[in-house]
Amino acid sequence: MKKIYSIAEIVKFNILTDDNIKRVILATKWKELFKDLSELSEIVNFRENIIYLKTYDSTLKHYIFINKKVIIEKILESLEIKFEIEDIKFYTK
């Protein structure tokens, strides 16, 4: 007999298994929680529990690097569906 899944279970499973969906959620949270930081930076990727940020401001980069544990904690507290975030790194191309 097949198990019946609720829509909420399906959505939660998709969020927990798809890094692209997590990236979109994190980008939205970034703009909500850190409005001043988001003017000069953006989340460009989320892979293997690491947020990749793009910024052109070296002062902001330093600030985020020094405060990344606090920033990660604040993001984690705001998530409705919890998933792991291990680090913030800066995207360089």
C-alpha positions in Angstrom: 0.0 0.0 0.0 1.3 3.4 -0.9 1.8 6.1 1.7 -0.1 9.3 1.2 1.9 12.5 1.7 0.5 15.9 2.5 1.5 18.9 0.4 3.4 20.3 3.4 5.5 17.1 3.6 6.3 17.3 -0.1 7.2 20.9 0.1 9.4 20.4 3.1 11.2 17.4 1.4 11.8 19.5 -1.7 13.2 22.4 0.3 15.5 20.1 2.3 16.9 18.3 -0.8 17.2 21.2 -3.3 20.0 23.7 -2.8 18.5 26.0 -5.5 15.3 26.4 -3.5 17.4 27.0 -0.4 19.3 29.7 -2.3 16.1 31.5 -3.2 14.9 31.3 0.4 18.2 32.6 1.7 18.4 35.5 -0.8 14.9 36.6 0.3 15.9 36.3 4.0 19.2 38.2 3.3 17.2 41.2 1.9 14.7 41.1 4.8 17.1 40.7 7.7 20.1 42.7 6.4 18.6 45.4 4.3 21.7 47.6 4.7 24.1 44.8 3.8 22.0 43.6 0.9 22.4 47.0 -0.9 26.0 46.1 -1.6 25.9 42.3 -1.6 23.8 39.4 -2.8 23.6 35.6 -2.3 24.7 34.0 -5.5 24.8 30.4 -4.5 24.1 27.9 -1.8 25.9 24.6 -2.1 27.0 21.9 0.5 25.5 24.0 3.3 27.7 27.1 2.4 26.3 30.5 1.4 28.3 32.2 -1.4 28.1 35.9 -1.3 29.0 38.4 -4.0 30.2 41.9 -2.9 32.4 44.5 -4.3 32.9 46.4 -1.1 36.0 45.3 0.8 34.9 46.9 4.1 31.6 45.1 3.9 33.4 41.8 3.0 35.5 42.2 6.1 32.5 43.1 8.3 30.6 40.0 7.1 33.7 37.8 7.6 34.1 39.0 11.2 30.4 38.6 12.0 29.5 35.5 10.0 28.6 33.4 13.0 26.1 36.0 14.2 24.8 36.4 10.7 24.3 32.7 10.3 22.6 32.4 13.6 20.2 35.2 12.7 19.3 33.6 9.4 18.8 30.2 11.0 16.5 31.7 13.6 14.3 33.2 10.9 13.9 30.0 8.8 10.5 28.4 9.0 11.8 25.1 7.6 15.2 24.5 9.2 18.2 23.4 7.3 21.9 23.6 8.0 24.2 26.5 7.2 27.9 25.9 7.9 29.7 28.9 6.5 29.6 32.0 4.4 32.2 32.4 1.7 32.7 35.0 -0.9 32.2 34.4 -4.6 35.1 35.3 -6.8 35.1 34.8 -10.5 
